[in-house]
Amino acid sequence: MYTITKEFTFSASHQLFGMPEGHPCARLHGHNYTVLVELQAMELNPVGFVRDYRELSEFKAYLENEVDHRHLNDLFGDAFVTAERLALRFFTWCKARWPEVSAVRVSETPKTWAEYRP
């Protein structure tokens, strides 16, 4: 199995409702997100790629034009915009375009990651 990964970044705010009183994530706050998109294939294409990394620029454009510097609760209409749910949302978006997508990881901080992998 061949695996490739490409990293993307964006900045956005969110607020998690239903958290215990005093929990910092209950307040409006923001993150500099990192998103890793993983693609896998049993065979390489005729050029020797799982997929040309340049083809993933569509996801970069989506993040820059639709997600970056937005309030995620408003954007996604969700009171629970967690890294886990973002991983699923981005996985679904990418999988619809590239069948080789096998997982998406989302980081809100340099030391924390959430992953969606079916």
Secondary structure in CASP SS format (residue, H / E / C, confidence):
PFRMAT SS
TARGET T0000
AUTHOR 0000-0000-0000
METHOD secondary structure of the structure
MODEL  1
M C 1.00
Y E 1.00
T E 1.00
I E 1.00
T E 1.00
K E 1.00
E E 1.00
F E 1.00
T E 1.00
F E 1.00
S E 1.00
A E 1.00
S E 1.00
H E 1.00
Q C 1.00
L C 1.00
F C 1.00
G C 1.00
M C 1.00
P C 1.00
E C 1.00
G C 1.00
H C 1.00
P H 1.00
C H 1.00
A H 1.00
R C 1.00
L C 1.00
H E 1.00
G E 1.00
H E 1.00
N E 1.00
Y E 1.00
T E 1.00
V E 1.00
L E 1.00
V E 1.00
E E 1.00
L E 1.00
Q E 1.00
A E 1.00
M C 1.00
E C 1.00
L C 1.00
N C 1.00
P C 1.00
V C 1.00
G C 1.00
F C 1.00
V C 1.00
R C 1.00
D C 1.00
Y H 1.00
R H 1.00
E H 1.00
L H 1.00
S H 1.00
E H 1.00
F H 1.00
K H 1.00
A H 1.00
Y H 1.00
L H 1.00
E H 1.00
N H 1.00
E H 1.00
V H 1.00
D C 1.00
H C 1.00
R E 1.00
H E 1.00
L H 1.00
N H 1.00
D H 1.00
L H 1.00
F H 1.00
G C 1.00
D C 1.00
A C 1.00
F C 1.00
V C 1.00
T C 1.00
A H 1.00
E H 1.00
R H 1.00
L H 1.00
A H 1.00
L H 1.00
R H 1.00
F H 1.00
F H 1.00
T H 1.00
W H 1.00
C H 1.00
K H 1.00
A C 1.00
R C 1.00
W C 1.00
P C 1.00
E C 1.00
V E 1.00
S E 1.00
A E 1.00
V E 1.00
R E 1.00
V E 1.00
S E 1.00
E E 1.00
T E 1.00
P C 1.00
K C 1.00
T E 1.00
W E 1.00
A E 1.00
E E 1.00
Y E 1.00
R C 1.00
P C 1.00
END
